[in-house]
């Protein structure tokens, strides 16, 4: 039979052990001297591109899933690769169109011609050639057709809708998945 002081001692030791385990498993729990296996830290910071993938949203990796969808335009990826060009300040608008697209985002208070021009330049800097930039059409939209290696085709539509501009991308199935 345990005495009261012995029970307190066992309870105290158990509590300390539990806290130590929790601290080691939680954020920042690894000791500063612990060795971490993985990729080495970069030695320099890469330059910031004119256009970026836009703000990162929880649960969105930016990498296309392994699935594809057949459209009247052709087979497309159901997403775009991480780092795919987006106009700065863009916000995801996946529910803004009923037609299947690889990416959809909205930009507020920017001239569609400016968006089309910047996307064309950025796509060309990312080694995609411009097959054509059409517009403005009667409704103010532009269509940028880009091509990459080995049959990769990308269609980007820039469509004004009031003070917002909807940008949709069809990223062809022949384009790299990542």
C-alpha positions in Angstrom: 0.0 0.0 0.0 1.3 3.4 -1.0 1.6 6.3 1.4 0.1 9.6 0.6 3.5 11.2 0.0 4.6 8.3 -2.3 1.3 8.7 -4.4 2.0 12.5 -4.7 5.6 11.7 -5.8 4.4 9.2 -8.5 1.7 11.6 -9.7 4.2 14.5 -9.9 6.7 12.4 -11.8 4.0 11.2 -14.2 2.8 14.8 -14.8 6.3 16.0 -15.5 6.9 13.1 -17.9 3.6 13.8 -19.7 4.4 17.4 -20.1 7.9 16.6 -21.5 6.4 14.3 -24.1 3.8 16.8 -25.1 6.4 19.6 -25.4 8.6 17.3 -27.6 5.7 16.5 -29.9 4.1 20.0 -30.1 5.2 23.0 -32.3 8.7 24.0 -31.5 9.2 20.9 -29.3 12.4 19.8 -31.0 15.5 20.8 -29.1 17.6 23.5 -30.8 20.5 20.9 -31.0 18.4 18.3 -32.7 19.4 17.1 -36.2 16.8 17.5 -38.8 16.8 15.4 -41.9 15.4 17.1 -45.1 16.3 19.6 -47.7 19.0 22.1 -46.9 17.9 25.8 -46.4 18.4 27.9 -49.5 21.5 30.0 -49.5 19.9 32.9 -51.4 16.4 34.3 -51.9 15.1 34.1 -55.4 13.9 37.3 -57.1 10.2 38.1 -56.8 8.4 37.7 -60.2 6.2 40.5 -61.5 3.3 38.0 -61.2 2.9 35.4 -58.6 0.6 32.5 -57.8 -1.3 35.0 -55.7 -2.2 34.7 -52.0 -2.0 31.2 -50.6 -5.3 30.0 -49.3 -5.7 27.2 -46.7 -6.0 23.8 -48.3 -4.9 25.0 -51.7 -1.5 23.7 -52.8 -1.6 25.1 -56.4 -0.4 21.8 -57.8 -2.8 20.2 -60.2 -4.4 17.1 -58.9 -3.9 13.8 -60.9 -7.3 14.3 -62.5 -8.2 15.8 -65.8 -11.5 16.9 -67.4 -12.7 16.7 -71.0 -14.0 20.1 -72.3 -15.1 21.5 -75.7 -11.6 23.1 -75.8 -9.9 19.8 -75.1 -8.7 17.8 -72.1 -7.4 20.0 -69.2 -5.8 19.5 -65.8 -8.2 20.2 -62.9 -5.6 22.6 -61.5 -2.5 24.5 -62.4 1.1 23.9 -61.1 2.4 25.7 -58.1 3.8 29.1 -59.1 1.7 29.4 -62.3 1.4 33.1 -63.2 -1.4 35.0 -61.5 -2.1 38.7 -61.5 -1.0 40.3 -58.2 -3.8 40.8 -55.7 -6.0 38.1 -57.3 -8.5 36.1 -55.2 -9.6 32.6 -56.1 -13.0 32.5 -57.7 -13.5 28.7 -58.3 -17.3 29.1 -58.1 -17.5 32.0 -60.5 -18.0 29.8 -63.6 -20.0 26.7 -64.4 -17.6 25.6 -67.2 -14.6 23.4 -66.3 -11.4 25.4 -65.9 -8.0 24.7 -64.4 -8.0 28.0 -62.4 -10.3 30.9 -61.9 -9.6 34.1 -60.0 -10.9 37.7 -59.8 -9.0 40.9 -59.8 -10.6 44.2 -58.6 -10.5 47.6 -60.3 -7.8 46.8 -62.9 -8.1 47.4 -66.7 -8.5 44.0 -68.5 -6.0 45.2 -71.1 -3.4 45.7 -68.4 -4.1 42.2 -67.0 -3.8 40.6 -70.5 -0.5 42.4 -71.2 1.1 41.5 -67.9 0.0 37.8 -68.2 1.3 37.7 -71.7 4.7 39.0 -70.6 4.9 36.8 -67.6 3.9 33.7 -69.6 6.6 34.5 -72.2 9.2 35.0 -69.4 8.1 31.5 -68.1 9.0 30.0 -71.5 5.5 29.8 -72.9 5.1 31.4 -76.4 2.2 33.6 -77.3 0.1 32.0 -80.1 -2.3 34.9 -80.0 -3.7 37.7 -77.9 -7.3 38.5 -79.0 -9.4 41.4 -77.9 -10.8 43.5 -76.7 -14.1 41.9 -77.9 -17.4 43.7 -77.7 -17.9 42.6 -74.1 -14.4 43.9 -73.2 -12.8 40.4 -72.8 -9.4 39.3 -74.0 -8.2 35.7 -74.8 -4.5 34.8 -74.5 -3.5 31.6 -76.2 -0.1 30.3 -75.1 1.9 27.2 -76.1 4.8 25.3 -74.4 6.8 22.3 -75.2 5.4 19.0 -76.6 1.9 20.2 -77.5 1.3 22.1 -74.2 -1.6 24.6 -74.8 -2.9 27.2 -72.3 -6.0 29.4 -72.8 -6.4 32.4 -70.5 -9.6 34.4 -70.6 -9.8 37.9 -69.1 -13.4 39.0 -68.7 -14.6 42.2 -67.1 -17.6 41.9 -64.9 -18.4 45.3 -63.3 -15.6 46.4 -61.1 -14.1 42.8 -61.1 -12.2 41.1 -63.8 -12.6 37.3 -64.0 -9.6 35.4 -65.2 -10.0 31.7 -66.2 -7.2 29.3 -67.3 -7.5 26.1 -69.2 -4.2 24.3 -68.7 -4.0 21.6 -71.3 -3.4 17.9 -70.5 -0.2 17.9 -72.6 1.3 20.5 -70.2 3.6 19.3 -67.4 1.7 18.3 -64.3 4.1 20.0 -61.9 
